Amino acid sequence: MAHLNESDRAAYLATLSPGDAIDHRGTVFTGELLSELLSPLTDSGSGLPRFGNARFDRAEFGGDAAFDGAQFAGTVSFDGAEFGNSAQFNGAEFDGEAHFERVHFAAHSSFELAQFHGGAWFVEARLGGTADFGGAKFYNDASFVGAKFHDVAWFGGAAFHGDTWFRRAAFRGDAVFLKADFEHVSGMGPLVCTGTLDLSEAVFGAAVTIEVAANAVHCRRTRWASTAALRLRYAAVDLSDAVLEHSLSIAARSRPFTVDGEELVEVDLARPGVSVRSLRGVDAAHLVLSDIDLRDCRFAGTIHLDQLRLEGVYTLAGAPGGLRRRGMRLKRWTPRRTLVEEHHWRAARSEDPDGWTTPVEGDEVLGPTALAPVYRQLRKSFEDGKHEPGAADFYYGEMEMRRHADDIPWAERSLLTAYWAVSGYGLRASRAFTWLMAAMAATVLAMMLWGLPQHDLKPTNTATSTGSGRFVITAVPSAPMNPHGAYGERLSVERFEKSLRVVINSVVFRSTGQDLTTFGTYAEMTSRLSEPVLLGLGLLAIRNRVKR
């Protein structure tokens, strides 16, 4: 058409009518020339162009290509076509096969509300501007194998009723499948997305494997009606309020994805590891996480958190390590696994976060009352998995939250504070043994100064006459004499040895039989009650750290 003179072109166009088959392979279209072609193909009743079989292979469209509402009754092919400006197929209906293989959309391309009743083939297509497939319906197979999206790809509300392939697809911007319906899709990817792959509120009706290398993957309110497996690289995953009707596994992949023996090219994906940012509203009874970073994960609000399965190498947030200055005091936090929600709560308590992670602006800060049950459920999950040392950290966190919770009576919180200070809730052996050594040293010193009598007791023999010339000799013990003299004189090696023997026997709840003053008797009683408890707490802490 581009090479016909005006009269010949008019003669050709006069032969066309709506529904005719056309063949314009390799034709160079200006905006005006395309309008001239579409005019005789437009139905007078609907005002929309109708085609039979249509061939536009390798055609070049220099201006805007407007096929809005077009009806393609037969096979349509734009293989290798070039669209230099926008391409509009909004509301178009493709009754037969639709081929857009190796097509190049240099600018905005839109297939909003388009309907593909036959196969839709966008193999190796290049989409330079925003690609809009919002509300499109794919009633048969659809292939985006090797397609390259250089800007935002919008598939919001799209429905995929047949098999759909995105192998080797590359998204340079966000890929948004908001509220998309994947009825029979069994696989998605491997694909690369340098932005966010957004599957929020999407529905997967069949068992599916999703293989993605992306900076972020959003699955907010996503519904999986069957089993699903997410194999990811780099991605930060948000699973808030996702609905899992069957098992869902999320695993980090250590090596790049390969297709036909070739590795996918990963560009602008510098974030190390795969992380989960939120599990709020998720039923974790069906969830398995493997090799996942959970340092920034929000666990509060997760259902059946005690049934969550963690496998491989996983990382949780840790308490700030080492000595840290807080005001005029030096404070040392106990190393342990924590929730990021506890970080936010502690950081929000004062102007100085003291090494705790501050919450993101607008993020809800939960208090100890809400966090204690979260720690409790995670502890149960680890205990059920026979991971007692890991469960110990969550028990510590649970007790910390109870100690600070407003709904706990003051007396109980005071008892918890004492339990924390003495032994770290029975989990810090060093703390319990430190207190034990201090108590033993104090008792030894007290015995040397006031507990041992001045001299060893020597019984007094008393003879009593029986009246028949016989006498009965009775040994009457003398009363212990309180020590006197300078304190320095009482700190002798001999008195130290006797005091140490008393204290060591007290630790194992025994008595040496050593004569003591009244003060020493009560000191020994106190020692025999308190020091075995401290020893037991220390041994309990060791057991909790090595128990299998």
Secondary structure, DSSP 8 states (H G I E B T S, - for coil): -TTS-HHHHHHHHHT--TT--EE-TT-EE-HHHHHHHHHHHB-TTT-SBEESSEE-TT-EE-S-EE-TT-EE-S-EE-TT-EESS-EE-TT-EESS-EE-TT-EE-S-EE-TT-EESS-EE-TT-EE-S-EE-TT-EE-S-EE-TT-EESS-EE-TT-EE-S-EE-TT-EESS-EE-TT-EESS--EEEEEEEEEEEE-TT-EE-S-EEEEEEEEEEE-TT-EESS-EEEEEES-EEE-TT-EESS-EEEEE-SS--EETTEE----S----S-EEEE-TT-BGGGEEEES-EETT-B-TT-BTGGG-EEESS-EEEE---SEEEETTEEEE----EE-HHHHHHHHHTSS--TTS----TT-----HHHHHHHHHHHHHHHHHTT-HHHHHHHHHHHHHHHHH-TTS-HHHHHHHHHHHHHHTTTT-HHHHHHHHHHHHHHHHHHIIIIIS-SS----EEEEEE-SSS-EEEEEE--------S-HHHH--HHHHHHHHHHHHHHHTT--------HHHHHHHHHHHHHHHHHHHHHHHHHHHHH--
